[in-house]
């Protein structure tokens, strides 16, 4: 994938209103080939509206939207997109193979049926009626359907809801495989550990605005310093002068620090106090960053 490949989809200063409510207030974002973009936000933050605009299901009141270099309303653009929505109603009496084949027939260059079933892990369910499947199995079939057009861009809305741990990990592996093939993926999920495992870029929406947008690698340390707790006799005033220590305080026999980066601080703690014990380092993950961001915005 070229480092400066043009975006597969983009919003530029998009505004959307529903009567007197503002759903999107000047949102800009991009999705590039081989990128998993995690679109995060609390309920009502604007995620669903942003996806609807990108897919051409809702026209913006202002701003620009492009899908695969063109108008999201055009059939030629939509034929290159796969979508897995959170709520999907499918004919319960059709067999899985028939169901996926029926959707494949809608695309000019569909992915082979065997590939769709294998990537989604439902090849053993091919002869089963869709209505006889468990909720988790149905989600995997919906994933297979989203792949059947051989999409360049894939929208996954809460894809692992209802899946057990093994099935969830299998879908994570499949998403990583599609990303390696150059597919761009927009992921919405309430499982922040899922976004952290899969995403290369994160956009956080709050009240219809972009609260944060950046690569995952730089997102976490900037927004969520880690918490270090240990039993130590070191002086708090001394620690507050250390590089990387954001805050230091004493809680009884324990020291509690906010530090970023935490690794050099922990190494220095161990070097300065050979009697140090009960060391515990937490935080620094996407979940902590998300909570901190949305709390500050509120």
TIMIKE-184867 format. One record per residue (C-alpha): x, y, z; residue number from 1. Coordinates in steps of 0.001 Angstrom, whole numbers, padded with zeros to 6 digits, m for minus. Example, Ala and Ser with C-alpha at 12.3 -4.5 7.8 and 13.67 -1.06 7.14 Angstrom:
<sites>
{u 012300 | v m004500 | w 007800 | resi 1}
{u 013670 | v m001060 | w 007140 | resi 2}
</sites>
This chain:
<sites>
{u 000000 | v 000000 | w 000000 | resi 1}
{u 001474 | v 003422 | w m000939 | resi 2}
{u 002191 | v 005623 | w 002059 | resi 3}
{u 000137 | v 008451 | w 000564 | resi 4}
{u m002635 | v 006431 | w m001058 | resi 5}
{u m005797 | v 008465 | w m001667 | resi 6}
{u m008597 | v 007853 | w 000839 | resi 7}
{u m011244 | v 005262 | w 000063 | resi 8}
{u m013838 | v 007395 | w 001835 | resi 9}
{u m013825 | v 010852 | w 003355 | resi 10}
{u m016000 | v 013388 | w 005124 | resi 11}
{u m014984 | v 017030 | w 004960 | resi 12}
{u m016654 | v 019492 | w 007315 | resi 13}
{u m019920 | v 017519 | w 007138 | resi 14}
{u m022974 | v 018811 | w 008957 | resi 15}
{u m026219 | v 016917 | w 009521 | resi 16}
{u m029322 | v 018099 | w 011352 | resi 17}
{u m032393 | v 016188 | w 012462 | resi 18}
{u m035028 | v 018871 | w 013001 | resi 19}
{u m033539 | v 021005 | w 015766 | resi 20}
{u m030842 | v 018511 | w 016784 | resi 21}
{u m027310 | v 018589 | w 015369 | resi 22}
{u m026102 | v 015068 | w 014595 | resi 23}
{u m022801 | v 016048 | w 012946 | resi 24}
{u m021246 | v 019480 | w 013444 | resi 25}
{u m018438 | v 019858 | w 010913 | resi 26}
{u m017013 | v 016319 | w 010990 | resi 27}
{u m013952 | v 015501 | w 008873 | resi 28}
{u m012352 | v 012065 | w 008643 | resi 29}
{u m010706 | v 009725 | w 006127 | resi 30}
{u m010334 | v 005970 | w 005611 | resi 31}
{u m007369 | v 004686 | w 003595 | resi 32}
{u m006517 | v 001309 | w 002016 | resi 33}
{u m005149 | v m001242 | w 004455 | resi 34}
{u m006367 | v 000763 | w 007442 | resi 35}
{u m008737 | v m000210 | w 010239 | resi 36}
{u m010408 | v 002975 | w 011446 | resi 37}
{u m012152 | v 002578 | w 014795 | resi 38}
{u m015016 | v 005062 | w 014990 | resi 39}
{u m015766 | v 005392 | w 018698 | resi 40}
{u m018195 | v 007415 | w 020755 | resi 41}
{u m020932 | v 007139 | w 023313 | resi 42}
{u m024519 | v 006469 | w 022247 | resi 43}
{u m025801 | v 009478 | w 020323 | resi 44}
{u m022308 | v 010792 | w 019529 | resi 45}
{u m022921 | v 010679 | w 015763 | resi 46}
{u m021313 | v 007377 | w 014706 | resi 47}
{u m024397 | v 005963 | w 012968 | resi 48}
{u m025053 | v 009224 | w 011144 | resi 49}
{u m021434 | v 009452 | w 009966 | resi 50}
{u m021612 | v 005934 | w 008532 | resi 51}
{u m024983 | v 006637 | w 006898 | resi 52}
{u m023485 | v 009677 | w 005154 | resi 53}
{u m020410 | v 007722 | w 004013 | resi 54}
{u m022664 | v 005002 | w 002588 | resi 55}
{u m024925 | v 007486 | w 000807 | resi 56}
{u m027910 | v 006563 | w 002965 | resi 57}
{u m028170 | v 010127 | w 004268 | resi 58}
{u m027295 | v 013318 | w 002389 | resi 59}
{u m025307 | v 015880 | w 004388 | resi 60}
{u m026847 | v 019278 | w 004991 | resi 61}
{u m023423 | v 020836 | w 004391 | resi 62}
{u m019886 | v 019684 | w 003620 | resi 63}
{u m018470 | v 017128 | w 001205 | resi 64}
{u m018445 | v 013337 | w 001153 | resi 65}
{u m016605 | v 011016 | w m001224 | resi 66}
{u m016782 | v 007243 | w m001495 | resi 67}
{u m014081 | v 005509 | w m003551 | resi 68}
{u m013358 | v 008749 | w m005348 | resi 69}
{u m016955 | v 009468 | w m006303 | resi 70}
{u m020516 | v 010029 | w m005189 | resi 71}
{u m021817 | v 007594 | w m002534 | resi 72}
{u m025146 | v 007620 | w m004369 | resi 73}
{u m023593 | v 005975 | w m007455 | resi 74}
{u m024046 | v 002249 | w m007933 | resi 75}
{u m020476 | v 001809 | w m009201 | resi 76}
{u m019190 | v 003104 | w m005843 | resi 77}
{u m021548 | v 001036 | w m003726 | resi 78}
{u m020602 | v m002154 | w m005579 | resi 79}
{u m017113 | v m001879 | w m004064 | resi 80}
{u m018351 | v m001617 | w m000475 | resi 81}
{u m019307 | v m004289 | w 002049 | resi 82}
{u m021517 | v m003603 | w 005049 | resi 83}
{u m022238 | v m005566 | w 008221 | resi 84}
{u m024864 | v m003748 | w 010237 | resi 85}
{u m025733 | v m004367 | w 013862 | resi 86}
{u m029359 | v m005264 | w 013082 | resi 87}
{u m029911 | v m007389 | w 009981 | resi 88}
{u m033053 | v m009318 | w 008947 | resi 89}
{u m032472 | v m012205 | w 006523 | resi 90}
{u m034809 | v m014924 | w 005166 | resi 91}
{u m034818 | v m017618 | w 007884 | resi 92}
{u m035640 | v m020559 | w 005586 | resi 93}
{u m032786 | v m020085 | w 003131 | resi 94}
{u m029695 | v m022194 | w 003638 | resi 95}
{u m026459 | v m020391 | w 004418 | resi 96}
{u m024864 | v m021238 | w 001070 | resi 97}
{u m027967 | v m020113 | w m000816 | resi 98}
{u m028125 | v m016897 | w 001149 | resi 99}
{u m024518 | v m015889 | w 000496 | resi 100}
{u m024824 | v m016941 | w m003170 | resi 101}
{u m027888 | v m014753 | w m003565 | resi 102}
{u m025950 | v m011700 | w m002378 | resi 103}
{u m022930 | v m012605 | w m004519 | resi 104}
{u m025177 | v m012422 | w m007590 | resi 105}
{u m025695 | v m008696 | w m006932 | resi 106}
{u m022025 | v m007843 | w m007574 | resi 107}
{u m020148 | v m007645 | w m010892 | resi 108}
{u m016938 | v m009251 | w m009514 | resi 109}
{u m017903 | v m011276 | w m006437 | resi 110}
{u m015481 | v m013068 | w m004188 | resi 111}
{u m015619 | v m016865 | w m004556 | resi 112}
{u m018279 | v m018452 | w m002366 | resi 113}
{u m015792 | v m020822 | w m000743 | resi 114}
{u m013580 | v m017873 | w 000236 | resi 115}
{u m016455 | v m015959 | w 001840 | resi 116}
{u m017547 | v m018962 | w 003870 | resi 117}
{u m013989 | v m019866 | w 004910 | resi 118}
{u m012978 | v m016354 | w 005998 | resi 119}
{u m016151 | v m016048 | w 008080 | resi 120}
{u m015715 | v m019576 | w 009462 | resi 121}
{u m019142 | v m020825 | w 008341 | resi 122}
{u m018209 | v m023422 | w 005722 | resi 123}
{u m019583 | v m026174 | w 007992 | resi 124}
{u m022940 | v m024345 | w 008148 | resi 125}
{u m023455 | v m024135 | w 004394 | resi 126}
{u m026425 | v m026546 | w 004329 | resi 127}
{u m028079 | v m025205 | w 007499 | resi 128}
{u m031147 | v m022955 | w 007378 | resi 129}
{u m030300 | v m019447 | w 008542 | resi 130}
{u m033197 | v m019389 | w 011001 | resi 131}
{u m031875 | v m022509 | w 012760 | resi 132}
{u m028559 | v m020892 | w 013636 | resi 133}
{u m027578 | v m019357 | w 016957 | resi 134}
{u m027174 | v m015606 | w 017223 | resi 135}
{u m023399 | v m015876 | w 017033 | resi 136}
{u m023560 | v m018127 | w 013972 | resi 137}
{u m025897 | v m015670 | w 012269 | resi 138}
{u m023403 | v m012866 | w 012898 | resi 139}
{u m020697 | v m014890 | w 011172 | resi 140}
{u m022994 | v m015472 | w 008187 | resi 141}
{u m023657 | v m011729 | w 008026 | resi 142}
{u m019884 | v m011237 | w 007951 | resi 143}
{u m019628 | v m013653 | w 005009 | resi 144}
{u m022315 | v m011665 | w 003181 | resi 145}
{u m020423 | v m008414 | w 003777 | resi 146}
{u m017396 | v m009974 | w 002058 | resi 147}
{u m019140 | v m011487 | w m000937 | resi 148}
{u m018668 | v m008492 | w m003262 | resi 149}
{u m014909 | v m008480 | w m002760 | resi 150}
{u m015096 | v m005000 | w m001181 | resi 151}
{u m012325 | v m002439 | w m001206 | resi 152}
{u m014000 | v m000807 | w 001789 | resi 153}
{u m015777 | v m002663 | w 004589 | resi 154}
{u m018073 | v m001236 | w 007282 | resi 155}
{u m018397 | v m003372 | w 010419 | resi 156}
{u m020937 | v m002211 | w 013006 | resi 157}
{u m020462 | v m004077 | w 016309 | resi 158}
{u m019287 | v m007178 | w 014387 | resi 159}
{u m018561 | v m009478 | w 017346 | resi 160}
{u m021729 | v m008905 | w 019371 | resi 161}
{u m023040 | v m012302 | w 020469 | resi 162}
{u m019852 | v m014210 | w 019617 | resi 163}
{u m018031 | v m016418 | w 022093 | resi 164}
{u m014331 | v m015847 | w 022765 | resi 165}
{u m013116 | v m018352 | w 020168 | resi 166}
{u m015389 | v m017000 | w 017430 | resi 167}
{u m014443 | v m013411 | w 018310 | resi 168}
{u m010745 | v m014178 | w 017998 | resi 169}
{u m011382 | v m015900 | w 014664 | resi 170}
{u m013152 | v m012786 | w 013365 | resi 171}
{u m010299 | v m010600 | w 014599 | resi 172}
{u m007922 | v m012794 | w 012601 | resi 173}
{u m010139 | v m012473 | w 009520 | resi 174}
{u m010268 | v m008684 | w 009840 | resi 175}
{u m006477 | v m008576 | w 010102 | resi 176}
{u m006256 | v m010750 | w 006974 | resi 177}
{u m008541 | v m008405 | w 005018 | resi 178}
{u m006527 | v m005403 | w 006152 | resi 179}
{u m003332 | v m007113 | w 004932 | resi 180}
{u m005002 | v m007549 | w 001535 | resi 181}
{u m005433 | v m003757 | w 001339 | resi 182}
{u m009086 | v m003520 | w 002323 | resi 183}
{u m010025 | v m000378 | w 004239 | resi 184}
{u m012227 | v m001089 | w 007270 | resi 185}
{u m014442 | v 001172 | w 009362 | resi 186}
{u m015110 | v m000463 | w 012734 | resi 187}
{u m017626 | v 000645 | w 015330 | resi 188}
{u m017593 | v m001256 | w 018596 | resi 189}
{u m018348 | v m000839 | w 022285 | resi 190}
{u m015604 | v m003389 | w 023060 | resi 191}
{u m012660 | v m001005 | w 023408 | resi 192}
{u m010242 | v m003909 | w 023738 | resi 193}
{u m011430 | v m004938 | w 020267 | resi 194}
{u m010659 | v m001514 | w 018830 | resi 195}
{u m007271 | v m001602 | w 020544 | resi 196}
{u m006499 | v m005029 | w 019069 | resi 197}
{u m007558 | v m004192 | w 015502 | resi 198}
{u m007407 | v m000466 | w 014788 | resi 199}
{u m004527 | v 001383 | w 013193 | resi 200}
{u m006359 | v 004698 | w 013594 | resi 201}
{u m008977 | v 005974 | w 016052 | resi 202}
{u m011584 | v 008712 | w 015697 | resi 203}
{u m013619 | v 009624 | w 018777 | resi 204}
{u m016913 | v 011453 | w 018272 | resi 205}
{u m018703 | v 013380 | w 021003 | resi 206}
{u m021884 | v 015389 | w 020475 | resi 207}
{u m021425 | v 015341 | w 016718 | resi 208}
{u m017833 | v 016603 | w 016746 | resi 209}
{u m014442 | v 014949 | w 016333 | resi 210}
{u m012919 | v 014832 | w 019791 | resi 211}
{u m009730 | v 012997 | w 018786 | resi 212}
{u m008266 | v 011601 | w 015572 | resi 213}
{u m004933 | v 009871 | w 015277 | resi 214}
{u m002933 | v 006649 | w 014977 | resi 215}
{u m003497 | v 004249 | w 017836 | resi 216}
{u 000206 | v 004186 | w 018669 | resi 217}
{u 000197 | v 007880 | w 019555 | resi 218}
{u m003349 | v 008001 | w 020880 | resi 219}
{u m002879 | v 006081 | w 024115 | resi 220}
{u 000159 | v 007669 | w 025746 | resi 221}
{u m000977 | v 011212 | w 024953 | resi 222}
{u m004374 | v 010791 | w 026556 | resi 223}
{u m004033 | v 008171 | w 029247 | resi 224}
{u m000873 | v 008234 | w 031384 | resi 225}
{u m000343 | v 005043 | w 033297 | resi 226}
{u m000876 | v 004635 | w 037013 | resi 227}
{u 002029 | v 003225 | w 039022 | resi 228}
{u 001455 | v 002054 | w 042596 | resi 229}
{u 004068 | v 000538 | w 044866 | resi 230}
{u 005182 | v 000237 | w 048492 | resi 231}
{u 008256 | v 002457 | w 048857 | resi 232}
{u 009897 | v 004914 | w 051228 | resi 233}
{u 011003 | v 007316 | w 048470 | resi 234}
{u 010175 | v 010970 | w 049010 | resi 235}
{u 007219 | v 012319 | w 047007 | resi 236}
{u 008878 | v 015707 | w 046472 | resi 237}
{u 011862 | v 013968 | w 044895 | resi 238}
{u 009661 | v 011906 | w 042576 | resi 239}
{u 007803 | v 014965 | w 041331 | resi 240}
{u 011022 | v 016167 | w 039723 | resi 241}
{u 011612 | v 012986 | w 037744 | resi 242}
{u 011213 | v 013062 | w 033984 | resi 243}
{u 008009 | v 011310 | w 032964 | resi 244}
{u 006264 | v 011730 | w 036327 | resi 245}
{u 003098 | v 013768 | w 035869 | resi 246}
{u 001805 | v 013459 | w 039422 | resi 247}
{u 003034 | v 011832 | w 042616 | resi 248}
{u 001347 | v 011368 | w 045979 | resi 249}
{u 001503 | v 009123 | w 049004 | resi 250}
{u m001299 | v 006876 | w 050186 | resi 251}
{u m000164 | v 005423 | w 053494 | resi 252}
{u 002881 | v 003225 | w 052855 | resi 253}
{u 002270 | v 003319 | w 049109 | resi 254}
{u 003347 | v 005681 | w 046373 | resi 255}
{u 000880 | v 006459 | w 043605 | resi 256}
{u 002194 | v 008000 | w 040378 | resi 257}
{u 000851 | v 009097 | w 037024 | resi 258}
{u 003643 | v 008571 | w 034510 | resi 259}
{u 004199 | v 008586 | w 030756 | resi 260}
{u 006231 | v 006920 | w 029507 | resi 261}
{u 005986 | v 004604 | w 032486 | resi 262}
{u 008813 | v 002167 | w 031707 | resi 263}
{u 011745 | v 004521 | w 032521 | resi 264}
{u 009998 | v 005675 | w 035687 | resi 265}
{u 009467 | v 002090 | w 036869 | resi 266}
{u 013094 | v 001225 | w 036096 | resi 267}
{u 014299 | v 004216 | w 038133 | resi 268}
{u 012003 | v 003345 | w 041035 | resi 269}
{u 013517 | v m000135 | w 041200 | resi 270}
{u 017058 | v 001272 | w 040993 | resi 271}
{u 016488 | v 003952 | w 043655 | resi 272}
{u 014710 | v 001727 | w 046165 | resi 273}
{u 015966 | v m001897 | w 046454 | resi 274}
{u 013261 | v m002500 | w 049086 | resi 275}
{u 010429 | v m001516 | w 046723 | resi 276}
{u 007545 | v m004029 | w 046661 | resi 277}
{u 003928 | v m004517 | w 045563 | resi 278}
{u 004575 | v m002835 | w 042220 | resi 279}
{u 001445 | v m002452 | w 040064 | resi 280}
{u 001247 | v m000643 | w 036703 | resi 281}
{u m002116 | v m000041 | w 035094 | resi 282}
{u m003791 | v 002024 | w 032420 | resi 283}
{u m002391 | v 003551 | w 029285 | resi 284}
{u m004895 | v 001668 | w 027161 | resi 285}
{u m007569 | v 002861 | w 024786 | resi 286}
{u m010326 | v 002298 | w 027337 | resi 287}
{u m008713 | v 004693 | w 029804 | resi 288}
{u m008073 | v 007245 | w 027042 | resi 289}
{u m011664 | v 007055 | w 025841 | resi 290}
{u m013106 | v 007523 | w 029331 | resi 291}
{u m010795 | v 010453 | w 030021 | resi 292}
{u m011593 | v 012154 | w 026712 | resi 293}
{u m015358 | v 011860 | w 026955 | resi 294}
{u m015379 | v 012855 | w 030624 | resi 295}
{u m013426 | v 016029 | w 029851 | resi 296}
{u m015727 | v 016838 | w 026926 | resi 297}
{u m018835 | v 016356 | w 029059 | resi 298}
</sites>
